[in-house]
Amino acid sequence: MRKPVVKGVDQKENLHERSKHRDPYDFEALIKSVPELDKYVFLNAYGNYSIDFKNRDAVKTLNRSLLHFFYGVELWDIPQGYLCPPIPGRADYIHYLADLLKDLKYSICAANTVKILDIGTGANCIYPLIGHKEYRWDFVGSETDHLATRSAKNIIEANALGKVISIRKQSSVDNIFQGVIHKGEKFDATMCNPPFHESLHESLAGTERKWRNLGKDKNLSELNFGGKNSELWCEGGELRFVTQMIRESAVFATSVSWFTSLISKKERLPVYYDELKKVKASDIRTIPMAQGQKESRILAWTFRS
């Protein structure tokens, strides 16, 4: 029997105040939730229980246990090679989006009153799973990758969430909202974790740096398990993707209350602000986020008064 982690020790205070992940992982409880996690947990040099974050199977099993324990997701899996995102950071985006909607006089706890569009939901379907559990929001997820689309649909079907979460295949890699938002359809907000890198080489180099920081060398050809191409890079990278999103959002100004996206590099914000002025956004907000040493931010804009 493992000794449970003491609550409140090394609390992750930079996470959102409503986050379920501010305390260290209670591996005793997580293992009870998903017993398979037990074989990956060990006592590290600091006397704390942990997993080997270089081990893809360990990370995926940890994610499955977090989703089951905190969000009631009974069945969750992703195909080999697809992005396995950190749950605390994904949950934070949901909580900050809830704050944004609350500012618009929404009741963020009211069931079935908020509809969110998740651009590039991925094979993992993380944002819809957490958003529906935390706030009872309805979700539409869009995806260009065929296998990722099938995986997300499988997760939804396995957890009987088909009435509140749906996935739409985006047939055009050149469009973001066009072809996904139906005529006359209304969304309270859109959210997006855009592909950050500008090329496959840049994506592989970034992944290689992460591996080396974890103390493990990998060949570039072996680095595809941390996200498929469409999840990590596109031509022009985040700059082109978000710029296209801003320009296209003007066409759907009356269909969406708030457009939002994660932004990896704050140095690019002035470019986005200029684009938003060009399309005459009525309100622009930048919401800071932090998970550990990593800092990011959410860019949000609306065309409504």
Beta strands, then each sheet from edge to edge (+ up, - down):
strand 1: 42-43
strand 2: 49-50
strand 3: 115-119
strand 4: 138-143
strand 5: 165-169
strand 6: 187-192
strand 7: 256-263
strand 8: 283-291
strand 9: 294-302
sheet 1: 1+ 2-
sheet 2: 5+ 4+ 3+ 6+ 7+ 9- 8+
end
